[in-house]
Structures are given as structure tokens and as C-alpha cells.
Amino acid sequence: MSEFRELVVPVEAFMAWQEMAESQPEDAEEWRDYAGLLTAFAQALRRAPLSREACEQAEIERLLIEELVHLADAVQAVFPQGGFEEFRSYMSAAARERESRAWEGRA
């Protein structure tokens, strides 16, 4: 299982995201936020217990709380003005827009 400890976001991916940010100025901030969020996910996976033995020794409640704190930090970085409230608002609007497009596709 040690190969999973090496999980990182490939440099090539960061280069591609940077190129997208440079070529699409209107979406540049989203590309940067996306890179930051995926980096946070990769870091979470590196911290995770990956074997049965490690899981047996883990304090799952502590691990869950710690990862939720890291997730909150990542959300705060993407939504610096309002954190989770801004995140909730963003997701609600995105869900409504998606539902609207689905209804339009049925008509």
C-alpha cells in the first residue's frame, strides 16, 4: 500500500491548469481554486490510514474531525468572503441552474 503514500497532483496537471487560467482570464480564479481544492484532497489522501492495521489503530472520530477541519480550510480559501455560507449559496444556485437546464432539455 505504500504506493498510495506517493499520491500527489502531477506537475503536468498544475501546468495544464495554469495554462487554462492564462488562456481563459474570465475563469482564471476558478482554475486556481480548482487546483487548490484538488491539492487539499491529495493531502487528505496522504494523511489517511491505508492499511487494515493502520485503520485498526486509528481514532476514526479524531481523523474525521481533523479532515473536516482541513476541508473547512479549503472551502474558506475558495470562498474567502463567506466560507460555508457562501459555499452553500454557490451550490444551491448551481443546483438550481442544473435543474433548470435539465427541464429545458426535456421540453
PDB file as gemmi writes it, atoms N, CA and C in Angstrom:
CRYST1    1.000    1.000    1.000  90.00  90.00  90.00 P 1                      
ATOM      1  N   MET A   1       0.807  -1.203   0.000  1.00  0.00           N  
ATOM      2  CA  MET A   1       0.000   0.000   0.000  1.00  0.00           C  
ATOM      3  C   MET A   1       0.850   1.267   0.000  1.00  0.00           C  
ATOM      4  N   SER A   2       2.143   1.160   0.126  1.00  0.00           N  
ATOM      5  CA  SER A   2       2.972   2.348   0.228  1.00  0.00           C  
ATOM      6  C   SER A   2       2.923   3.209  -1.027  1.00  0.00           C  
ATOM      7  N   GLU A   3       2.558   2.637  -2.186  1.00  0.00           N  
ATOM      8  CA  GLU A   3       2.488   3.436  -3.396  1.00  0.00           C  
ATOM      9  C   GLU A   3       1.447   4.543  -3.283  1.00  0.00           C  
ATOM     10  N   PHE A   4       0.438   4.348  -2.440  1.00  0.00           N  
ATOM     11  CA  PHE A   4      -0.582   5.371  -2.259  1.00  0.00           C  
ATOM     12  C   PHE A   4      -0.048   6.567  -1.483  1.00  0.00           C  
ATOM     13  N   ARG A   5       0.960   6.382  -0.681  1.00  0.00           N  
ATOM     14  CA  ARG A   5       1.553   7.485   0.073  1.00  0.00           C  
ATOM     15  C   ARG A   5       2.174   8.512  -0.858  1.00  0.00           C  
ATOM     16  N   GLU A   6       2.509   8.072  -2.064  1.00  0.00           N  
ATOM     17  CA  GLU A   6       3.151   8.961  -3.023  1.00  0.00           C  
ATOM     18  C   GLU A   6       2.131   9.757  -3.843  1.00  0.00           C  
ATOM     19  N   LEU A   7       0.868   9.620  -3.524  1.00  0.00           N  
ATOM     20  CA  LEU A   7      -0.171  10.288  -4.290  1.00  0.00           C  
ATOM     21  C   LEU A   7      -0.006  11.803  -4.205  1.00  0.00           C  
ATOM     22  N   VAL A   8       0.221  12.393  -5.337  1.00  0.00           N  
ATOM     23  CA  VAL A   8       0.330  13.841  -5.453  1.00  0.00           C  
ATOM     24  C   VAL A   8      -0.353  14.262  -6.742  1.00  0.00           C  
ATOM     25  N   VAL A   9      -0.671  15.525  -6.818  1.00  0.00           N  
ATOM     26  CA  VAL A   9      -1.203  16.050  -8.066  1.00  0.00           C  
ATOM     27  C   VAL A   9      -0.014  16.215  -9.009  1.00  0.00           C  
ATOM     28  N   PRO A  10      -0.046  15.589 -10.182  1.00  0.00           N  
ATOM     29  CA  PRO A  10       1.097  15.662 -11.098  1.00  0.00           C  
ATOM     30  C   PRO A  10       1.409  17.095 -11.521  1.00  0.00           C  
ATOM     31  N   VAL A  11       2.681  17.370 -11.689  1.00  0.00           N  
ATOM     32  CA  VAL A  11       3.130  18.690 -12.129  1.00  0.00           C  
ATOM     33  C   VAL A  11       2.476  19.047 -13.456  1.00  0.00           C  
ATOM     34  N   GLU A  12       2.309  18.057 -14.320  1.00  0.00           N  
ATOM     35  CA  GLU A  12       1.692  18.304 -15.624  1.00  0.00           C  
ATOM     36  C   GLU A  12       0.274  18.855 -15.467  1.00  0.00           C  
ATOM     37  N   ALA A  13      -0.441  18.360 -14.446  1.00  0.00           N  
ATOM     38  CA  ALA A  13      -1.799  18.854 -14.208  1.00  0.00           C  
ATOM     39  C   ALA A  13      -1.767  20.321 -13.792  1.00  0.00           C  
ATOM     40  N   PHE A  14      -0.856  20.667 -12.888  1.00  0.00           N  
ATOM     41  CA  PHE A  14      -0.742  22.066 -12.483  1.00  0.00           C  
ATOM     42  C   PHE A  14      -0.395  22.960 -13.673  1.00  0.00           C  
ATOM     43  N   MET A  15       0.474  22.461 -14.533  1.00  0.00           N  
ATOM     44  CA  MET A  15       0.855  23.241 -15.720  1.00  0.00           C  
ATOM     45  C   MET A  15      -0.352  23.438 -16.637  1.00  0.00           C  
ATOM     46  N   ALA A  16      -1.146  22.399 -16.817  1.00  0.00           N  
ATOM     47  CA  ALA A  16      -2.340  22.499 -17.658  1.00  0.00           C  
ATOM     48  C   ALA A  16      -3.338  23.475 -17.056  1.00  0.00           C  
ATOM     49  N   TRP A  17      -3.535  23.408 -15.736  1.00  0.00           N  
ATOM     50  CA  TRP A  17      -4.474  24.316 -15.070  1.00  0.00           C  
ATOM     51  C   TRP A  17      -3.990  25.755 -15.168  1.00  0.00           C  
ATOM     52  N   GLN A  18      -2.687  25.962 -15.035  1.00  0.00           N  
ATOM     53  CA  GLN A  18      -2.122  27.305 -15.162  1.00  0.00           C  
ATOM     54  C   GLN A  18      -2.308  27.826 -16.581  1.00  0.00           C  
ATOM     55  N   GLU A  19      -2.097  26.963 -17.567  1.00  0.00           N  
ATOM     56  CA  GLU A  19      -2.305  27.363 -18.963  1.00  0.00           C  
ATOM     57  C   GLU A  19      -3.765  27.752 -19.196  1.00  0.00           C  
ATOM     58  N   MET A  20      -4.685  26.998 -18.610  1.00  0.00           N  
ATOM     59  CA  MET A  20      -6.101  27.316 -18.749  1.00  0.00           C  
ATOM     60  C   MET A  20      -6.410  28.659 -18.094  1.00  0.00           C  
ATOM     61  N   ALA A  21      -5.831  28.894 -16.929  1.00  0.00           N  
ATOM     62  CA  ALA A  21      -6.054  30.171 -16.240  1.00  0.00           C  
ATOM     63  C   ALA A  21      -5.537  31.335 -17.083  1.00  0.00           C  
ATOM     64  N   GLU A  22      -4.403  31.140 -17.731  1.00  0.00           N  
ATOM     65  CA  GLU A  22      -3.824  32.201 -18.552  1.00  0.00           C  
ATOM     66  C   GLU A  22      -4.597  32.411 -19.850  1.00  0.00           C  
ATOM     67  N   SER A  23      -5.122  31.342 -20.430  1.00  0.00           N  
ATOM     68  CA  SER A  23      -5.823  31.458 -21.710  1.00  0.00           C  
ATOM     69  C   SER A  23      -7.297  31.813 -21.549  1.00  0.00           C  
ATOM     70  N   GLN A  24      -7.832  31.666 -20.330  1.00  0.00           N  
ATOM     71  CA  GLN A  24      -9.237  31.991 -20.073  1.00  0.00           C  
ATOM     72  C   GLN A  24      -9.321  32.927 -18.868  1.00  0.00           C  
ATOM     73  N   PRO A  25      -8.991  34.197 -19.043  1.00  0.00           N  
ATOM     74  CA  PRO A  25      -8.953  35.125 -17.913  1.00  0.00           C  
ATOM     75  C   PRO A  25     -10.265  35.183 -17.127  1.00  0.00           C  
ATOM     76  N   GLU A  26     -11.390  34.981 -17.817  1.00  0.00           N  
ATOM     77  CA  GLU A  26     -12.685  35.030 -17.125  1.00  0.00           C  
ATOM     78  C   GLU A  26     -12.868  33.857 -16.158  1.00  0.00           C  
ATOM     79  N   ASP A  27     -12.119  32.776 -16.362  1.00  0.00           N  
ATOM     80  CA  ASP A  27     -12.209  31.597 -15.499  1.00  0.00           C  
ATOM     81  C   ASP A  27     -10.926  31.349 -14.702  1.00  0.00           C  
ATOM     82  N   ALA A  28      -9.992  32.288 -14.741  1.00  0.00           N  
ATOM     83  CA  ALA A  28      -8.689  32.082 -14.110  1.00  0.00           C  
ATOM     84  C   ALA A  28      -8.811  31.775 -12.624  1.00  0.00           C  
ATOM     85  N   GLU A  29      -9.639  32.507 -11.915  1.00  0.00           N  
ATOM     86  CA  GLU A  29      -9.774  32.291 -10.471  1.00  0.00           C  
ATOM     87  C   GLU A  29     -10.345  30.901 -10.180  1.00  0.00           C  
ATOM     88  N   GLU A  30     -11.298  30.458 -10.999  1.00  0.00           N  
ATOM     89  CA  GLU A  30     -11.869  29.124 -10.811  1.00  0.00           C  
ATOM     90  C   GLU A  30     -10.814  28.039 -11.022  1.00  0.00           C  
ATOM     91  N   TRP A  31      -9.951  28.213 -12.043  1.00  0.00           N  
ATOM     92  CA  TRP A  31      -8.888  27.232 -12.269  1.00  0.00           C  
ATOM     93  C   TRP A  31      -7.940  27.190 -11.074  1.00  0.00           C  
ATOM     94  N   ARG A  32      -7.617  28.356 -10.504  1.00  0.00           N  
ATOM     95  CA  ARG A  32      -6.731  28.388  -9.335  1.00  0.00           C  
ATOM     96  C   ARG A  32      -7.397  27.738  -8.124  1.00  0.00           C  
ATOM     97  N   ASP A  33      -8.679  28.017  -7.934  1.00  0.00           N  
ATOM     98  CA  ASP A  33      -9.410  27.398  -6.821  1.00  0.00           C  
ATOM     99  C   ASP A  33      -9.490  25.885  -6.989  1.00  0.00           C  
ATOM    100  N   TYR A  34      -9.713  25.446  -8.228  1.00  0.00           N  
ATOM    101  CA  TYR A  34      -9.777  24.016  -8.535  1.00  0.00           C  
ATOM    102  C   TYR A  34      -8.460  23.339  -8.175  1.00  0.00           C  
ATOM    103  N   ALA A  35      -7.346  23.959  -8.562  1.00  0.00           N  
ATOM    104  CA  ALA A  35      -6.031  23.409  -8.241  1.00  0.00           C  
ATOM    105  C   ALA A  35      -5.830  23.325  -6.735  1.00  0.00           C  
ATOM    106  N   GLY A  36      -6.230  24.348  -6.023  1.00  0.00           N  
ATOM    107  CA  GLY A  36      -6.096  24.339  -4.565  1.00  0.00           C  
ATOM    108  C   GLY A  36      -6.946  23.262  -3.913  1.00  0.00           C  
ATOM    109  N   LEU A  37      -8.159  23.094  -4.405  1.00  0.00           N  
ATOM    110  CA  LEU A  37      -9.052  22.084  -3.847  1.00  0.00           C  
ATOM    111  C   LEU A  37      -8.528  20.671  -4.090  1.00  0.00           C  
ATOM    112  N   LEU A  38      -8.058  20.405  -5.306  1.00  0.00           N  
ATOM    113  CA  LEU A  38      -7.523  19.074  -5.594  1.00  0.00           C  
ATOM    114  C   LEU A  38      -6.236  18.802  -4.819  1.00  0.00           C  
ATOM    115  N   THR A  39      -5.461  19.828  -4.583  1.00  0.00           N  
ATOM    116  CA  THR A  39      -4.268  19.676  -3.744  1.00  0.00           C  
ATOM    117  C   THR A  39      -4.682  19.294  -2.324  1.00  0.00           C  
ATOM    118  N   ALA A  40      -5.727  19.932  -1.815  1.00  0.00           N  
ATOM    119  CA  ALA A  40      -6.218  19.599  -0.475  1.00  0.00           C  
ATOM    120  C   ALA A  40      -6.693  18.147  -0.416  1.00  0.00           C  
ATOM    121  N   PHE A  41      -7.368  17.678  -1.462  1.00  0.00           N  
ATOM    122  CA  PHE A  41      -7.818  16.282  -1.496  1.00  0.00           C  
ATOM    123  C   PHE A  41      -6.628  15.328  -1.497  1.00  0.00           C  
ATOM    124  N   ALA A  42      -5.612  15.642  -2.297  1.00  0.00           N  
ATOM    125  CA  ALA A  42      -4.420  14.788  -2.352  1.00  0.00           C  
ATOM    126  C   ALA A  42      -3.731  14.746  -0.990  1.00  0.00           C  
ATOM    127  N   GLN A  43      -3.667  15.872  -0.314  1.00  0.00           N  
ATOM    128  CA  GLN A  43      -3.061  15.900   1.018  1.00  0.00           C  
ATOM    129  C   GLN A  43      -3.869  15.056   1.995  1.00  0.00           C  
ATOM    130  N   ALA A  44      -5.191  15.103   1.888  1.00  0.00           N  
ATOM    131  CA  ALA A  44      -6.043  14.295   2.759  1.00  0.00           C  
ATOM    132  C   ALA A  44      -5.785  12.810   2.542  1.00  0.00           C  
ATOM    133  N   LEU A  45      -5.635  12.412   1.287  1.00  0.00           N  
ATOM    134  CA  LEU A  45      -5.363  11.002   0.995  1.00  0.00           C  
ATOM    135  C   LEU A  45      -4.002  10.572   1.534  1.00  0.00           C  
ATOM    136  N   ARG A  46      -3.036  11.470   1.512  1.00  0.00           N  
ATOM    137  CA  ARG A  46      -1.716  11.131   2.068  1.00  0.00           C  
ATOM    138  C   ARG A  46      -1.773  10.956   3.585  1.00  0.00           C  
ATOM    139  N   ARG A  47      -2.695  11.658   4.238  1.00  0.00           N  
ATOM    140  CA  ARG A  47      -2.829  11.531   5.696  1.00  0.00           C  
ATOM    141  C   ARG A  47      -3.655  10.317   6.109  1.00  0.00           C  
ATOM    142  N   ALA A  48      -4.394   9.734   5.200  1.00  0.00           N  
ATOM    143  CA  ALA A  48      -5.340   8.662   5.513  1.00  0.00           C  
ATOM    144  C   ALA A  48      -4.642   7.358   5.881  1.00  0.00           C  
ATOM    145  N   PRO A  49      -5.246   6.610   6.812  1.00  0.00           N  
ATOM    146  CA  PRO A  49      -4.724   5.263   7.074  1.00  0.00           C  
ATOM    147  C   PRO A  49      -5.089   4.373   5.885  1.00  0.00           C  
ATOM    148  N   LEU A  50      -4.107   3.693   5.321  1.00  0.00           N  
ATOM    149  CA  LEU A  50      -4.347   2.970   4.075  1.00  0.00           C  
ATOM    150  C   LEU A  50      -4.228   1.452   4.198  1.00  0.00           C  
ATOM    151  N   SER A  51      -3.996   0.971   5.375  1.00  0.00           N  
ATOM    152  CA  SER A  51      -3.938  -0.480   5.563  1.00  0.00           C  
ATOM    153  C   SER A  51      -4.913  -0.861   6.683  1.00  0.00           C  
ATOM    154  N   ARG A  52      -5.239  -2.136   6.731  1.00  0.00           N  
ATOM    155  CA  ARG A  52      -6.133  -2.608   7.793  1.00  0.00           C  
ATOM    156  C   ARG A  52      -5.522  -2.338   9.160  1.00  0.00           C  
ATOM    157  N   GLU A  53      -4.212  -2.563   9.271  1.00  0.00           N  
ATOM    158  CA  GLU A  53      -3.536  -2.335  10.550  1.00  0.00           C  
ATOM    159  C   GLU A  53      -3.611  -0.868  10.956  1.00  0.00           C  
ATOM    160  N   ALA A  54      -3.362   0.011  10.008  1.00  0.00           N  
ATOM    161  CA  ALA A  54      -3.435   1.439  10.308  1.00  0.00           C  
ATOM    162  C   ALA A  54      -4.856   1.852  10.684  1.00  0.00           C  
ATOM    163  N   CYS A  55      -5.839   1.279  10.010  1.00  0.00           N  
ATOM    164  CA  CYS A  55      -7.238   1.584  10.329  1.00  0.00           C  
ATOM    165  C   CYS A  55      -7.605   1.089  11.731  1.00  0.00           C  
ATOM    166  N   GLU A  56      -7.097  -0.082  12.088  1.00  0.00           N  
ATOM    167  CA  GLU A  56      -7.390  -0.624  13.420  1.00  0.00           C  
ATOM    168  C   GLU A  56      -6.811   0.251  14.526  1.00  0.00           C  
ATOM    169  N   GLN A  57      -5.717   0.925  14.252  1.00  0.00           N  
ATOM    170  CA  GLN A  57      -5.081   1.776  15.253  1.00  0.00           C  
ATOM    171  C   GLN A  57      -5.607   3.214  15.225  1.00  0.00           C  
ATOM    172  N   ALA A  58      -6.353   3.543  14.205  1.00  0.00           N  
ATOM    173  CA  ALA A  58      -6.821   4.922  14.034  1.00  0.00           C  
ATOM    174  C   ALA A  58      -7.958   5.250  14.997  1.00  0.00           C  
ATOM    175  N   GLU A  59      -7.973   6.482  15.417  1.00  0.00           N  
ATOM    176  CA  GLU A  59      -9.106   7.024  16.167  1.00  0.00           C  
ATOM    177  C   GLU A  59      -9.988   7.712  15.134  1.00  0.00           C  
ATOM    178  N   ILE A  60     -10.996   6.988  14.647  1.00  0.00           N  
ATOM    179  CA  ILE A  60     -11.760   7.447  13.488  1.00  0.00           C  
ATOM    180  C   ILE A  60     -12.457   8.776  13.748  1.00  0.00           C  
ATOM    181  N   GLU A  61     -12.976   8.982  14.938  1.00  0.00           N  
ATOM    182  CA  GLU A  61     -13.652  10.259  15.218  1.00  0.00           C  
ATOM    183  C   GLU A  61     -12.658  11.420  15.107  1.00  0.00           C  
ATOM    184  N   ARG A  62     -11.458  11.236  15.641  1.00  0.00           N  
ATOM    185  CA  ARG A  62     -10.430  12.278  15.560  1.00  0.00           C  
ATOM    186  C   ARG A  62     -10.031  12.513  14.109  1.00  0.00           C  
ATOM    187  N   LEU A  63      -9.841  11.417  13.347  1.00  0.00           N  
ATOM    188  CA  LEU A  63      -9.476  11.554  11.931  1.00  0.00           C  
ATOM    189  C   LEU A  63     -10.544  12.312  11.146  1.00  0.00           C  
ATOM    190  N   LEU A  64     -11.799  11.956  11.378  1.00  0.00           N  
ATOM    191  CA  LEU A  64     -12.891  12.609  10.664  1.00  0.00           C  
ATOM    192  C   LEU A  64     -12.926  14.100  10.994  1.00  0.00           C  
ATOM    193  N   ILE A  65     -12.825  14.423  12.268  1.00  0.00           N  
ATOM    194  CA  ILE A  65     -12.844  15.834  12.677  1.00  0.00           C  
ATOM    195  C   ILE A  65     -11.671  16.590  12.059  1.00  0.00           C  
ATOM    196  N   GLU A  66     -10.491  16.001  12.100  1.00  0.00           N  
ATOM    197  CA  GLU A  66      -9.321  16.668  11.521  1.00  0.00           C  
ATOM    198  C   GLU A  66      -9.497  16.912  10.032  1.00  0.00           C  
ATOM    199  N   GLU A  67     -10.033  15.925   9.317  1.00  0.00           N  
ATOM    200  CA  GLU A  67     -10.223  16.103   7.876  1.00  0.00           C  
ATOM    201  C   GLU A  67     -11.325  17.117   7.581  1.00  0.00           C  
ATOM    202  N   LEU A  68     -12.343  17.165   8.411  1.00  0.00           N  
ATOM    203  CA  LEU A  68     -13.381  18.183   8.231  1.00  0.00           C  
ATOM    204  C   LEU A  68     -12.813  19.583   8.459  1.00  0.00           C  
ATOM    205  N   VAL A  69     -11.896  19.702   9.403  1.00  0.00           N  
ATOM    206  CA  VAL A  69     -11.227  20.993   9.622  1.00  0.00           C  
ATOM    207  C   VAL A  69     -10.424  21.373   8.386  1.00  0.00           C  
ATOM    208  N   HIS A  70      -9.693  20.412   7.814  1.00  0.00           N  
ATOM    209  CA  HIS A  70      -8.933  20.688   6.588  1.00  0.00           C  
ATOM    210  C   HIS A  70      -9.868  21.054   5.436  1.00  0.00           C  
ATOM    211  N   LEU A  71     -10.999  20.357   5.341  1.00  0.00           N  
ATOM    212  CA  LEU A  71     -11.980  20.677   4.307  1.00  0.00           C  
ATOM    213  C   LEU A  71     -12.522  22.095   4.503  1.00  0.00           C  
ATOM    214  N   ALA A  72     -12.813  22.444   5.740  1.00  0.00           N  
ATOM    215  CA  ALA A  72     -13.292  23.800   6.029  1.00  0.00           C  
ATOM    216  C   ALA A  72     -12.258  24.843   5.618  1.00  0.00           C  
ATOM    217  N   ASP A  73     -10.986  24.549   5.866  1.00  0.00           N  
ATOM    218  CA  ASP A  73      -9.922  25.472   5.449  1.00  0.00           C  
ATOM    219  C   ASP A  73      -9.893  25.612   3.934  1.00  0.00           C  
ATOM    220  N   ALA A  74     -10.073  24.501   3.218  1.00  0.00           N  
ATOM    221  CA  ALA A  74     -10.066  24.537   1.751  1.00  0.00           C  
ATOM    222  C   ALA A  74     -11.264  25.327   1.232  1.00  0.00           C  
ATOM    223  N   VAL A  75     -12.429  25.116   1.824  1.00  0.00           N  
ATOM    224  CA  VAL A  75     -13.628  25.853   1.414  1.00  0.00           C  
ATOM    225  C   VAL A  75     -13.441  27.344   1.704  1.00  0.00           C  
ATOM    226  N   GLN A  76     -12.860  27.664   2.839  1.00  0.00           N  
ATOM    227  CA  GLN A  76     -12.622  29.061   3.193  1.00  0.00           C  
ATOM    228  C   GLN A  76     -11.672  29.722   2.198  1.00  0.00           C  
ATOM    229  N   ALA A  77     -10.683  28.976   1.710  1.00  0.00           N  
ATOM    230  CA  ALA A  77      -9.748  29.522   0.725  1.00  0.00           C  
ATOM    231  C   ALA A  77     -10.453  29.824  -0.600  1.00  0.00           C  
ATOM    232  N   VAL A  78     -11.407  28.978  -0.974  1.00  0.00           N  
ATOM    233  CA  VAL A  78     -12.137  29.178  -2.229  1.00  0.00           C  
ATOM    234  C   VAL A  78     -13.200  30.269  -2.075  1.00  0.00           C  
ATOM    235  N   PHE A  79     -13.794  30.348  -0.902  1.00  0.00           N  
ATOM    236  CA  PHE A  79     -14.859  31.314  -0.629  1.00  0.00           C  
ATOM    237  C   PHE A  79     -14.465  32.200   0.545  1.00  0.00           C  
ATOM    238  N   PRO A  80     -13.500  33.086   0.349  1.00  0.00           N  
ATOM    239  CA  PRO A  80     -12.966  33.865   1.467  1.00  0.00           C  
ATOM    240  C   PRO A  80     -13.950  34.853   2.079  1.00  0.00           C  
ATOM    241  N   GLN A  81     -14.968  35.248   1.345  1.00  0.00           N  
ATOM    242  CA  GLN A  81     -15.910  36.236   1.876  1.00  0.00           C  
ATOM    243  C   GLN A  81     -16.887  35.648   2.884  1.00  0.00           C  
ATOM    244  N   GLY A  82     -17.335  34.415   2.629  1.00  0.00           N  
ATOM    245  CA  GLY A  82     -18.370  33.881   3.495  1.00  0.00           C  
ATOM    246  C   GLY A  82     -18.208  32.439   3.890  1.00  0.00           C  
ATOM    247  N   GLY A  83     -17.117  31.815   3.518  1.00  0.00           N  
ATOM    248  CA  GLY A  83     -16.884  30.437   3.915  1.00  0.00           C  
ATOM    249  C   GLY A  83     -18.024  29.524   3.531  1.00  0.00           C  
ATOM    250  N   PHE A  84     -18.538  28.795   4.518  1.00  0.00           N  
ATOM    251  CA  PHE A  84     -19.556  27.790   4.235  1.00  0.00           C  
ATOM    252  C   PHE A  84     -20.879  28.398   3.796  1.00  0.00           C  
ATOM    253  N   GLU A  85     -21.222  29.571   4.289  1.00  0.00           N  
ATOM    254  CA  GLU A  85     -22.464  30.204   3.838  1.00  0.00           C  
ATOM    255  C   GLU A  85     -22.373  30.555   2.357  1.00  0.00           C  
ATOM    256  N   GLU A  86     -21.237  31.094   1.951  1.00  0.00           N  
ATOM    257  CA  GLU A  86     -21.026  31.410   0.539  1.00  0.00           C  
ATOM    258  C   GLU A  86     -21.009  30.121  -0.285  1.00  0.00           C  
ATOM    259  N   PHE A  87     -20.377  29.081   0.245  1.00  0.00           N  
ATOM    260  CA  PHE A  87     -20.332  27.775  -0.418  1.00  0.00           C  
ATOM    261  C   PHE A  87     -21.747  27.222  -0.596  1.00  0.00           C  
ATOM    262  N   ARG A  88     -22.546  27.270   0.452  1.00  0.00           N  
ATOM    263  CA  ARG A  88     -23.926  26.770   0.394  1.00  0.00           C  
ATOM    264  C   ARG A  88     -24.719  27.545  -0.664  1.00  0.00           C  
ATOM    265  N   SER A  89     -24.572  28.855  -0.683  1.00  0.00           N  
ATOM    266  CA  SER A  89     -25.272  29.678  -1.653  1.00  0.00           C  
ATOM    267  C   SER A  89     -24.837  29.336  -3.075  1.00  0.00           C  
ATOM    268  N   TYR A  90     -23.532  29.178  -3.269  1.00  0.00           N  
ATOM    269  CA  TYR A  90     -22.987  28.823  -4.583  1.00  0.00           C  
ATOM    270  C   TYR A  90     -23.541  27.485  -5.045  1.00  0.00           C  
ATOM    271  N   MET A  91     -23.545  26.490  -4.166  1.00  0.00           N  
ATOM    272  CA  MET A  91     -24.014  25.161  -4.536  1.00  0.00           C  
ATOM    273  C   MET A  91     -25.515  25.157  -4.806  1.00  0.00           C  
ATOM    274  N   SER A  92     -26.278  25.905  -4.026  1.00  0.00           N  
ATOM    275  CA  SER A  92     -27.719  25.982  -4.250  1.00  0.00           C  
ATOM    276  C   SER A  92     -28.018  26.594  -5.612  1.00  0.00           C  
ATOM    277  N   ALA A  93     -27.313  27.670  -5.952  1.00  0.00           N  
ATOM    278  CA  ALA A  93     -27.511  28.316  -7.253  1.00  0.00           C  
ATOM    279  C   ALA A  93     -27.104  27.376  -8.386  1.00  0.00           C  
ATOM    280  N   ALA A  94     -25.999  26.671  -8.215  1.00  0.00           N  
ATOM    281  CA  ALA A  94     -25.543  25.731  -9.236  1.00  0.00           C  
ATOM    282  C   ALA A  94     -26.552  24.602  -9.421  1.00  0.00           C  
ATOM    283  N   ALA A  95     -27.108  24.115  -8.324  1.00  0.00           N  
ATOM    284  CA  ALA A  95     -28.098  23.038  -8.408  1.00  0.00           C  
ATOM    285  C   ALA A  95     -29.360  23.522  -9.118  1.00  0.00           C  
ATOM    286  N   ARG A  96     -29.792  24.742  -8.804  1.00  0.00           N  
ATOM    287  CA  ARG A  96     -30.977  25.285  -9.477  1.00  0.00           C  
ATOM    288  C   ARG A  96     -30.724  25.453 -10.971  1.00  0.00           C  
ATOM    289  N   GLU A  97     -29.552  25.935 -11.320  1.00  0.00           N  
ATOM    290  CA  GLU A  97     -29.217  26.119 -12.735  1.00  0.00           C  
ATOM    291  C   GLU A  97     -29.181  24.780 -13.459  1.00  0.00           C  
ATOM    292  N   ARG A  98     -28.606  23.790 -12.817  1.00  0.00           N  
ATOM    293  CA  ARG A  98     -28.537  22.458 -13.426  1.00  0.00           C  
ATOM    294  C   ARG A  98     -29.932  21.874 -13.618  1.00  0.00           C  
ATOM    295  N   GLU A  99     -30.785  22.042 -12.611  1.00  0.00           N  
ATOM    296  CA  GLU A  99     -32.155  21.545 -12.702  1.00  0.00           C  
ATOM    297  C   GLU A  99     -32.910  22.261 -13.818  1.00  0.00           C  
ATOM    298  N   SER A 100     -32.690  23.549 -13.935  1.00  0.00           N  
ATOM    299  CA  SER A 100     -33.340  24.326 -14.985  1.00  0.00           C  
ATOM    300  C   SER A 100     -32.914  23.832 -16.367  1.00  0.00           C  
ATOM    301  N   ARG A 101     -31.627  23.574 -16.533  1.00  0.00           N  
ATOM    302  CA  ARG A 101     -31.138  23.056 -17.823  1.00  0.00           C  
ATOM    303  C   ARG A 101     -31.719  21.678 -18.107  1.00  0.00           C  
ATOM    304  N   ALA A 102     -31.884  20.863 -17.070  1.00  0.00           N  
ATOM    305  CA  ALA A 102     -32.467  19.533 -17.261  1.00  0.00           C  
ATOM    306  C   ALA A 102     -33.914  19.648 -17.736  1.00  0.00           C  
ATOM    307  N   TRP A 103     -34.661  20.590 -17.148  1.00  0.00           N  
ATOM    308  CA  TRP A 103     -36.048  20.791 -17.567  1.00  0.00           C  
ATOM    309  C   TRP A 103     -36.111  21.298 -19.001  1.00  0.00           C  
ATOM    310  N   GLU A 104     -35.209  22.190 -19.356  1.00  0.00           N  
ATOM    311  CA  GLU A 104     -35.173  22.715 -20.726  1.00  0.00           C  
ATOM    312  C   GLU A 104     -34.861  21.597 -21.725  1.00  0.00           C  
ATOM    313  N   GLY A 105     -34.029  20.656 -21.326  1.00  0.00           N  
ATOM    314  CA  GLY A 105     -33.669  19.541 -22.191  1.00  0.00           C  
ATOM    315  C   GLY A 105     -34.816  18.573 -22.408  1.00  0.00           C  
ATOM    316  N   ARG A 106     -35.751  18.525 -21.471  1.00  0.00           N  
ATOM    317  CA  ARG A 106     -36.913  17.641 -21.597  1.00  0.00           C  
ATOM    318  C   ARG A 106     -37.992  18.221 -22.499  1.00  0.00           C  
ATOM    319  N   ALA A 107     -37.994  19.536 -22.577  1.00  0.00           N  
ATOM    320  CA  ALA A 107     -39.080  20.211 -23.349  1.00  0.00           C  
ATOM    321  C   ALA A 107     -38.904  20.059 -24.830  1.00  0.00           C  
TER     322      ALA A 107                                                      
END                                                                             
